[in-house]
Amino acid sequence: MLIISPKTKLMAVLEEYPQLEQVLINYVPMFTQLKNPVLRKTVARIATLQQVANIGKVPVEDLINRLRNEVGQDLYSGTSDTSYITAEPEGFDKKKISGELDIHAMLEAGEQPVILVLAELNKLSAGSAYKVSAPFLPAPLIDKAVSLNIRYWVKSGSDKRYYIYFYKE
């Protein structure tokens, strides 16, 4: 039996408890994207429930407890920080952006943008930045970049897109 926690991969949850797909969709309508086989094959395989909560802009504890309640598991009482940095660094100059990528097309084609973006981020020199445009908050990508000591901030656009600026100081 799979214990549902913030670190559990979304795909593992959906494979163990297929009925939870509709629970997720009912909770956050944007999760209807889970029906897209391409996104299911890419994002759902690598995203943790912590990251899914961030993408859906819901408290992770609420998400975990809704899912646990449906499958008869004890309620989750842990707490965690589910926020991402949204403040642009003081003195940032957009001229420092050395490259950018819109990952929407890659995701639609079933491709995984993480490796390409990380390769670009590894090329960044101190003081430069790289801009990623995405149809949703790419939490796994951000978390991986942070683990490599790459800083970032997220801007939500009026076009319902996310713009992530990665940079090295």
Buried (B, 14 or more C-beta within 10 A) or exposed (E): EEEBBBEBBBBBBBEBBEEBBEBBBEBBEBBEBBEBEBBBBBBBBBBBBBBBBBBBEBEBBEBBBBBBBBBEBEEBEEEEEBEBBEEEEEEEEEEBBBBEBBBBEBBEEEBBBBEEBBEBBEEBEEEBBBBBBBBBBBBBBBBBBBEEEBBBBBBEEEEEBBBBBBBBE
